[in-house]
Structures are given as C-alpha cells and as structure tokens.
Amino acid sequence: MSRRSKEPLLTKEGQVLKNLREKKHKLTLRQVSEKTGLSDTMISFIENGRAELPKSNDTLDKLLKTYGGISKKYFYELVRDFKEDEDDLHYLGKVLSNLSVEDLHFVRQIVDIRLKGTKK
C-alpha cells in the first residue's frame, strides 16, 4: 500500500514524471489517465509527493510506456541526474516545515494581505 499525505513531499521521481508528462510529452493528467488506466488523482498525487510511487505493481511501467516507452534504467538515471527547479512553489514546499509557529503565522498574514490586494 502506498503512503498518502495531505502535505506534499516532493520527490525526484515525482518531479521527473511530471516533467516527462508536461514538458516533454505535453500531456494532461486526464490524457495520461486514459492511456494508463490510472486515475488522474493518483497520477497527480505521485507527481506532487502526496503518494509514493507504488513499487509492487506496474504503475511505473504504465507511465513509462506512455512517456515514450523509456526503460526503468533510463528513468532512474533521469532521477539521479534531476536538478530541482528552484521556483517559488518548490522552495516554499521545502522550507515551510522548518518555520516556527510564529513564522508561519507571519507568512500567512503576508499571503492574506497579498491575496486581498489582488481582488478587485
């Protein structure tokens, strides 16, 4: 059984799969779901670290077949060599868990102020 979490824990495997889907093959979650028989929710959970990539079934095989039939060996080479995009979302995902309760409260206030300023 795979681990599921409310909080994303970005993995290199998930990020590589997302890059293969979005950037290399320009596929939506729905398209991959239709091609693999996996739910779009499960694919999203794997990509975004809310579920581990199941190791006991053929989920990875189905995804890799959809992404050009790449081998597991090549996939894990991509994972090994993957350099995270240090965009804001990834950065925040990594650092928020290290902040104190007071710091999180402060960050939330800033976000709330910013979001109120964008509504017109």
C-alpha positions in Angstrom: 0.0 0.0 0.0 1.3 3.4 -0.8 1.8 6.3 1.6 -0.6 9.2 1.2 -0.1 12.6 2.8 -2.0 15.8 3.0 1.2 17.7 2.7 3.3 17.4 -0.5 6.8 15.9 -0.1 8.3 16.5 -3.5 10.4 13.5 -4.7 12.7 13.4 -7.6 10.8 10.5 -9.0 7.5 12.5 -9.0 9.2 15.6 -10.4 10.8 13.6 -13.2 7.4 12.0 -14.0 5.7 15.4 -14.0 8.4 16.9 -16.3 8.0 13.9 -18.7 4.3 14.4 -18.8 4.1 18.2 -19.0 7.3 19.4 -20.7 8.4 16.5 -22.9 5.1 15.0 -24.0 2.7 17.9 -23.4 0.1 15.6 -21.8 -2.6 16.4 -19.3 -3.4 14.3 -16.3 -6.6 13.2 -18.0 -4.8 12.1 -21.1 -2.3 10.0 -19.1 -5.1 8.6 -17.1 -6.9 7.5 -20.2 -3.7 5.9 -21.7 -2.7 4.1 -18.5 -6.0 3.3 -16.7 -4.6 5.0 -13.6 -6.8 7.7 -12.0 -5.7 11.3 -12.7 -5.8 11.8 -8.9 -3.3 9.1 -8.3 -1.0 10.4 -11.0 -1.2 13.9 -9.5 -0.6 12.5 -6.0 2.5 10.6 -7.2 3.9 13.7 -9.1 3.3 16.0 -6.2 4.5 13.8 -3.4 1.2 13.1 -1.8 1.6 9.4 -2.6 4.6 7.2 -3.1 5.2 5.6 -6.4 4.0 2.0 -5.8 6.8 -0.4 -6.1 4.8 -3.6 -6.1 2.7 -3.1 -9.2 3.1 -1.9 -12.8 2.2 1.7 -12.2 5.7 2.9 -13.2 5.7 0.6 -16.2 2.4 2.1 -17.4 3.6 5.6 -17.0 7.0 5.0 -18.7 5.2 3.3 -21.6 3.0 6.4 -22.0 6.1 8.6 -21.9 7.8 7.0 -24.9 8.5 3.6 -23.6 11.5 4.6 -21.7 13.2 1.9 -19.6 13.3 1.9 -15.8 17.1 2.1 -16.0 16.8 5.3 -18.0 14.1 6.7 -15.8 16.3 6.2 -12.7 19.2 7.8 -14.5 16.9 10.8 -15.1 16.0 10.8 -11.4 19.7 10.6 -10.3 20.6 13.5 -12.6 17.5 15.6 -11.8 18.2 19.1 -10.7 15.2 20.7 -9.0 13.8 23.8 -10.4 14.1 26.2 -7.6 10.9 28.0 -8.4 8.9 29.6 -5.6 6.5 26.7 -5.1 9.3 24.2 -4.7 11.2 26.5 -2.4 8.2 27.1 -0.1 7.4 23.4 -0.1 10.9 22.7 1.3 11.2 25.5 3.9 7.7 25.9 5.4 8.0 22.8 7.5 11.2 24.3 9.1 9.5 27.5 10.2 8.3 28.2 13.8 4.6 28.6 14.5 5.2 32.4 14.8 7.0 32.5 11.4 4.1 30.5 9.8 1.6 33.0 11.2 3.6 35.9 9.8 3.9 34.2 6.4 0.1 33.6 6.4 -0.6 37.3 7.2 1.6 38.4 4.3 -0.2 36.0 2.0 -3.6 37.1 3.2 -2.7 40.7 2.6 -1.3 40.0 -0.9 -4.4 38.0 -1.8 -6.8 40.8 -0.6 -4.8 43.2 -2.8 -5.3 41.2 -5.9 -9.1 41.0 -5.7 -10.8 43.8 -7.5 
